[in-house]
């Protein structure tokens, strides 16, 4: 594991807090906000469950790719072009 070279450009504590809150949101979606299912509610059945599962996996894969893409594509710059001008 390499050492960081200079400032990272964002607050790590804010990043971890927002990621924690996002994971709590996904967990509450998976459990239907801890409510009992009632007849006539839209959010019932296995199709609703699989949409939530697929969404969670898709977000996890996107986050994982954003972590490994700079390692896989070493020659490519992942800097924000707007930020690089400042």
Buried (B, 14 or more C-beta within 10 A) or exposed (E): EEEEEEEEEEEEEEEEEEEEEEEEEBEEBEEBEEEEEEEEEEEEEEEBEEEBEEEBEEEEEEEEEEEEEEEEEEEEEEEEEEEEEE
